[in-house]
Amino acid sequence: MVSQQAGEGTFHVFYQLLTGCYCNPSLANTLQLDLNTEYTYLSDTQEKNTFVNSPVVNDLFDELVKGLAVVGVTEAQQQDIFRVVATVLRLGNITFTEGADESCSIDDMAALESVCALAGLAVSEVARFFVTRQFGVRSIITCHLTLWQV
């Protein structure tokens, strides 16, 4: 489980990207990000709202975009970078549950589906790799992971 110490924040780029999405609904739609969603990787809702609604952050997002352009990052590459950041932000919302046999399963498939849609990956494959481990040389053996191992 990921968490921050009391009073500690997270990477500003998460907040900057949410602000960019707030100011640009098309970007929000493309990245499937919503200010009303609680993101595990953000320290708390109040801090998120304060940061995202700050005029300074709007400027910081614009500066981020301009800075990327200055170093030669094209708009298409910027969109790819923002997609990766959004995917990482959404990854934190995937939770797991331990079953009676101690193997774990994904608790919220909607969070996984969102991550897979952003990353262009098959949900069934990613789900399998999150909760199992494979090993072998001549034949492949699949072991189910426990909640502690995830």
C-alpha positions as CSV (number, residue, x, y, z in Angstrom):
1,M,0.0,0.0,0.0
2,V,1.3,3.5,-0.9
3,S,0.9,6.4,1.5
4,Q,2.6,9.5,2.6
5,Q,3.7,10.7,6.0
6,A,1.4,13.3,7.7
7,G,1.9,16.6,6.1
8,E,3.8,15.2,3.2
9,G,2.7,15.7,-0.4
10,T,3.4,13.8,-3.6
11,F,4.9,14.7,-7.0
12,H,3.7,18.0,-8.2
13,V,3.3,16.7,-11.7
14,F,0.2,14.8,-10.6
15,Y,-1.4,18.0,-9.4
16,Q,-0.2,19.9,-12.5
17,L,-1.7,17.3,-14.8
18,L,-5.0,17.4,-12.9
19,T,-5.0,21.2,-13.2
20,G,-4.3,20.9,-16.9
21,C,-7.3,18.5,-17.2
22,Y,-9.4,20.9,-15.2
23,C,-8.6,23.7,-17.7
24,N,-8.8,21.4,-20.7
25,P,-11.7,19.0,-20.7
26,S,-10.5,17.4,-23.9
27,L,-7.2,16.4,-22.1
28,A,-9.2,15.2,-19.1
29,N,-11.3,13.0,-21.4
30,T,-8.3,11.6,-23.2
31,L,-6.5,10.8,-20.0
32,Q,-9.6,9.6,-18.1
33,L,-8.8,11.9,-15.2
34,D,-11.4,13.6,-13.1
35,L,-11.0,16.1,-10.2
36,N,-13.8,14.4,-8.4
37,T,-12.0,11.1,-8.2
38,E,-10.0,10.2,-5.1
39,Y,-6.4,9.2,-6.1
40,T,-4.5,7.1,-3.7
41,Y,-1.1,8.7,-4.7
42,L,-2.3,12.1,-3.7
43,S,-1.9,12.9,0.0
44,D,-5.4,14.2,0.7
45,T,-8.4,15.7,-1.0
46,Q,-8.1,19.1,0.7
47,E,-4.5,19.5,-0.5
48,K,-5.4,18.3,-4.0
49,N,-8.3,20.9,-4.2
50,T,-6.1,23.7,-2.8
51,F,-3.3,22.9,-5.1
52,V,-5.4,22.3,-8.3
53,N,-7.4,25.5,-7.7
54,S,-4.4,27.7,-7.1
55,P,-3.6,30.1,-10.0
56,V,0.1,29.3,-9.5
57,V,-0.5,25.7,-10.5
58,N,-2.3,26.8,-13.7
59,D,0.8,28.8,-14.5
60,L,3.0,25.8,-13.6
61,F,1.1,23.5,-15.9
62,D,1.5,26.0,-18.7
63,E,5.2,26.4,-17.8
64,L,5.5,22.6,-17.9
65,V,4.1,22.4,-21.4
66,K,6.3,25.3,-22.6
67,G,9.4,23.8,-20.9
68,L,8.8,20.5,-22.6
69,A,8.5,22.3,-26.0
70,V,11.7,24.3,-25.4
71,V,13.7,21.1,-24.9
72,G,12.2,19.6,-28.1
73,V,9.4,17.5,-26.8
74,T,6.7,17.5,-29.5
75,E,3.0,17.8,-28.7
76,A,2.5,14.1,-29.5
77,Q,5.3,13.2,-27.2
78,Q,3.9,15.5,-24.5
79,Q,0.6,13.6,-24.8
80,D,2.5,10.3,-24.4
81,I,4.2,11.7,-21.3
82,F,0.9,12.9,-19.8
83,R,-0.6,9.4,-20.6
84,V,2.2,7.7,-18.7
85,V,1.8,10.1,-15.7
86,A,-2.0,9.5,-15.7
87,T,-1.5,5.8,-15.9
88,V,0.8,5.9,-12.9
89,L,-1.7,8.0,-11.0
90,R,-4.4,5.6,-11.8
91,L,-2.3,2.5,-10.9
92,G,-2.5,3.6,-7.2
93,N,-6.2,3.1,-7.2
94,I,-5.9,-0.7,-8.0
95,T,-6.6,-2.6,-4.8
96,F,-6.4,-6.3,-4.0
97,T,-8.4,-8.7,-1.8
98,E,-7.1,-11.9,-0.2
99,G,-9.3,-15.0,-0.7
100,A,-9.9,-17.9,1.6
101,D,-7.0,-19.8,0.0
102,E,-4.6,-16.9,0.6
103,S,-4.4,-16.1,-3.1
104,C,-5.3,-12.5,-4.0
105,S,-7.5,-11.0,-6.6
106,I,-8.1,-7.5,-8.0
107,D,-10.7,-5.8,-5.9
108,D,-11.7,-3.0,-8.3
109,M,-11.7,-4.1,-12.0
110,A,-12.8,-0.6,-13.1
111,A,-9.5,0.9,-11.9
112,L,-7.6,-1.8,-13.7
113,E,-9.6,-1.3,-16.9
114,S,-8.8,2.5,-16.8
115,V,-5.1,1.8,-16.4
116,C,-5.2,-0.7,-19.3
117,A,-7.1,1.6,-21.5
118,L,-4.6,4.4,-21.0
119,A,-1.6,2.0,-21.5
120,G,-3.1,0.1,-24.4
121,L,-2.9,-3.2,-22.7
122,A,-5.3,-6.2,-22.5
123,V,-7.1,-6.2,-19.1
124,S,-7.1,-10.0,-18.8
125,E,-3.3,-10.2,-19.3
126,V,-2.5,-7.4,-16.9
127,A,-4.9,-8.8,-14.3
128,R,-3.2,-12.2,-14.6
129,F,0.3,-10.7,-14.2
130,F,-0.8,-8.7,-11.1
131,V,-1.9,-11.7,-9.2
132,T,0.3,-14.6,-10.4
133,R,3.9,-15.3,-11.0
134,Q,5.3,-17.7,-13.6
135,F,8.5,-19.5,-13.7
136,G,10.1,-22.5,-15.4
137,V,12.5,-23.6,-18.1
138,R,10.9,-26.5,-20.0
139,S,7.4,-26.0,-18.7
140,I,5.8,-22.9,-17.2
141,I,4.4,-23.1,-13.7
142,T,2.0,-20.4,-12.5
143,C,1.7,-19.6,-8.8
144,H,-1.0,-17.4,-7.3
145,L,0.4,-14.5,-5.2
146,T,-0.7,-13.7,-1.7
147,L,-1.8,-10.2,-0.7
148,W,1.6,-9.7,1.0
149,Q,3.4,-10.7,-2.2
150,V,1.5,-8.2,-4.4
